[in-house]
Amino acid sequence: MTAVMIGELAQIPMGEGRTFSVGGRRIAVFRAYNDEVFATQAECPHLNGPLADGLTGSGTVVCPLHERAYDLRTGLGLNGECTRLAVFAVSVRDGDEIWLESTDPRTPAERAEP
Ligand code: FES
C-alpha cells in the first residue's frame, strides 16, 4: 500500500485517539500532548477493547476495558503479559494531514526507531 491520508490532526484532541478505517482495516491513531502521532491496531489484543477510547499519555495508551497499558512506539504490553500491538508508520504532513505510510505493521527493528 502506498501512503494514504486518513484524516486531519484537528480531528484528534491532544491526549486522545480516534479510529479510522483504512482499506478495510481499523487503525487507532493517537495524538500526544507534544503533537507526536502514533498508529496501532484499533482493538486491544486482550478482549478487543477500543484502544482509541483509552487514556493516552506521552507514548502510551491504557485500554479502557481492563486497563492494560501499551507502548505506542513499540506496541509492547507494559503489564508483563506477552501481548503486543501492531504499530504502523504514520506522519503529519503540511502541518495537519495525518498520513498512514503503510498498513503493514512495522518490523521490530523499525519499532525501535524513535
Ligand atoms: S480488552 Fe483491553 S485490557 Fe481487556
Residues whose N, C-alpha, C, O or C-beta is under 5 A from the ligand:
A	BS01	FES	C44 H46 L47 N48 G49 C63 L65 H66 E67 R68
